[in-house]
Every structure is written in structure tokens, then in C-alpha cells.
Amino acid sequence: MTLPLIIVGAGGHGRVLLDFVREQGREVLGFVDSNPALWAKDCGGIPILGGDDVLERITPSAVELVNGIGSVGVPLLRARVHARLKELGFVFATLCHPRATVAVSARLAAGVQVMAGAVVQSGARLNEDVIVNTGAIIEHDCVIGAHSHIAPRAVLCGEVEVGALAHVGVGACVVQRLRVGDKALVAAGAVVVANVPAGANVAGVPARHMVKK
């Protein structure tokens, strides 16, 4: 049985997700959002039910959640919200856009989101709550840690490993067999030709560590 959905977060990423789950014919009961100014309004014709506390009055087994919180850096907020709601017993839907390509042998954990035009190749493993955004390419045997975000048009070549809570920016490329560490940030357009340590920020072609001023 396909359960109805509630989307957590009524911002840009949440609205994109709304459009594509509608395209799949999924029922959306509403949004929840932490911004009180949005409560009792609607988003794309779907009601914003209130804050996250609304979910405390819903039986977790009656719905699936969609994590609509996007990120432009290390996705700590997204991960915190996911963890809190998972502790309440909710399950996050795994979503693949109808125009994404996902290999049969790829493994997608709960809450993974594969957006329009993205490609996930043979043997890839995506851990929980990962975003593979519009047009991104995940080549064969890549492993992506929980809550990480592979931004639009980014490319991970074969056997790349990305740690948890990392961000690979728009149009960035990570060459084969490298590792991007936990909570690392790869800037938009970077070309990564060496391992990126945990917590590091890299940018440029080839990618180099960004110096904080």
C-alpha cells in the first residue's frame, strides 16, 4: 500500500519535490514548516499544516515523510530534522523522479531523493537522506554517506566515496577512486583530483583548500 505524504519544509526544495511526487500520482496531505508566517497558507495548492509539532498528533505508520529541507552547504539542519522525526517513528520516502535513471543494482536507503535527469549507475550505494539533485551523475560503485547533497550537474566518477553530511556543489567533478570526507564542502565548478579531508572546503580547478580570511 502506498501511503500519503507530508513534506517537511515549504521552501524551494520542498516545492520541487511536490511537483515530482504529484507527477508520480502520490497523495500529499500537506507541508509542515518551522516558519510561523507560512502557517495556514498553502504551497502549490497544498496546505501548510503548521510546524513540526503537527506531526506529534499523527500516527507515524499512517504516512511517509519527505525531507523538503535543501542545503547550500554542509546539511546539518536537514540531518537534525531527519533524526528527530525518525526518533518519533516516522519513515522517510525514497523518491526517484520519473526522468531519473537508476541502475537495478544501485542501492538506495530510506529517504534518498534522486531528482530529474540524474543518473545513478551500477553498484552505487546511497545512504539515508542523500540528495542527488537535478542532472547529477553518480557513476558505478560510488558510495555516498548519509545526508550528503550532490548538487545539480555535479559528477562523481567511478568508485568515489563521499562521507556523511558532505556537499558537492553545482557542476563540480570528483575524479575516480577519490574520497570526500565527512562534512566536507566542494565548491561549485571545482575539479577534485585528490582526496578531500573531513571538514575541508575546496574550490577551483584543480580544487585547492579555501583559505579563511
N, C-alpha and C positions, 0 to 999 in steps of 0.2 A: 504494500500500500504506500502510495506517495503522500507524504504529509504536507500540509500547508506550511508556508514560510513566514518568518518575521525577520526583517532586515535590521541589523544593528548599525545605526549611523545613516543619516539622511543627507550626507554631503555628496560630492561628485562621484566617488567610487560607488557609493550605495545606489545612486541613480543609474549608473551604467549597469550594475548588477540587476536592478529592477527590470530594465529593458530586456536583458537577455533571458532572465527566468520567465518573463512573460512570453518570450518567443518560444520557449520550451513548453508553454502551457501550464506552468506551475501556478498554484494559487498563492497569492501574497496577502496575508491578513493585515499587515501594516508595518510601519517603521517604529523603532524606538531610538531616541536621540537624547544626549545629555544637555542639549541647549533648550532651556525653558521657552525661549522665544518662538520655537518651532512647534510646541505642543498645541494640539487641537487644530493644526493646519494639515495640509496634505502635500504629498510629494509625488508628482506624476499621477495624480488622481488616487493615490493610496494614502490612507490616514496615518498621521504621526500620532501614535497612541500615548506618548509621554516619554518619561525617562526609563532607564534600565529597570527601575523598581517595578514597572508594569509586569515584567517577566516573573517576578516573585509570586504573582497571582495566577500564573499559567502553569498547567501541568506539563513538565518537560517532555513527556512521551507523546504529547498531542501535536507538537510542532517540530520543525527543524529551524535552526537559526542560520542566518547568512551574515558573515562579518563584513559590514559595509564600510569599515574604517580603513581608509587608504593610508599611504605614507609617502613622504618625500625624503626620508632619512631613515635612520635606524627605527624600526617599527615597534617601539616599546609600548605605546598606548594600545595599539592593536593587540599585542600579546597579552597585556594586562586584562583587557576586557574579555578576551577569549578565555583566559584562565579562570576568571571569576565566574563566568557563566557556565563553563564546563563543570566547575565545582558544584553548581546548583543542579546539575544533572542534565543539562541541555546538550544536544548533539548538533554539530555544525554540518551543513550540507556540503558535499563535494560537488562542484559545479564545473562543467565543461561547455563552453559555448558551442552551438551547432556548427560554427565555421572554424573551430579549432581542430587540429589534428593530433590525436594522442595514440601512440602505439599500443597494441594489445598487451605487450609485455611491460609497459610502463606501470609503475605502482604509485597511486595517488592516495594519500592518507585523508582522514576526515577533515573537511573544511578547506581543502585545496580549491583554488579558483583558477581556471585556465580560460583566458579571455579570447575574444575574436581574433582569428588569424594566427594565433600562437601555435607552435609545433613542439610536441614532447615526443622524443624519439625512443627507440628500443632500449629497454633496460634502465631507463631513468627512474629515479626514486625521489618523490616529492613528499616531504614530511608535513605534519599537520599545519594548516592555516597558511600555506605558501600561496603567494600570488604570482602567476605567470601572466604578465599583462599583455596588452594588445600587440600582436605581431612578434612577440619574443620567441626565440628559438632555444630549446633545451636539447642538445644533441645526445647521442647514445651514452648510456651508463653514467650520466651525471647524477649527483646526489645533492639535494637542496634541503638544508636544515629548517626546522620549524619556524614559522612566522616570517621567513625571509621574503623579500619582494624583488622579483626580476622585472624591471620596468619595461615600458613599450620599446620594441625593436632591439632590445638587448640580445646578445648571443653568447651562450655558453657552449664552447666546443666540447668534443668528446671527453668523457671521464673527468670533467671538472667537478670539484666538491665545494659547495658553498655552505658555510656554517649556519647556525641559528641566528635569527634576528639581524641578518645582513641585508644590505640594499645594493643592488647592481643597477646603476642609473640608465636613463634613456639612451639607447644606441650604443651602449658600452659593449665591448667584446672581451671575453676571457678565453685565452688560447688553451689548447687541450692539456689535460692532466694537471692543472694547477688547482690550488686551494685558496679560497677566500674565507678568512676566519670569521668566527662568531662576532657579531656586532660591527663588522667592517662595512665601510661605505666606499663604493666605486662610483666616481662622479660620471655624469652624462658624457658620452662620447669617448671615454677612456679606453685604451687598449692595454689589457693586462697581460704582461709577458713573464711575470714572476709571481710567486706566492704572495698573498696579501695577509699580513698577520692579523690576529684577532684585535678588534677595536681600531684598526688603522683606517685612515682616509686617504684614498689615492685618486689622482686625476692626471689627464694628459695622455700624449702619445709619444713614446710609451708611458704607461702610468707610473707616476712617482708619488711619494708621500707628500701630502699637502702640509706646509708649514703654517702653524697657527701664529697669527700676529698679535 
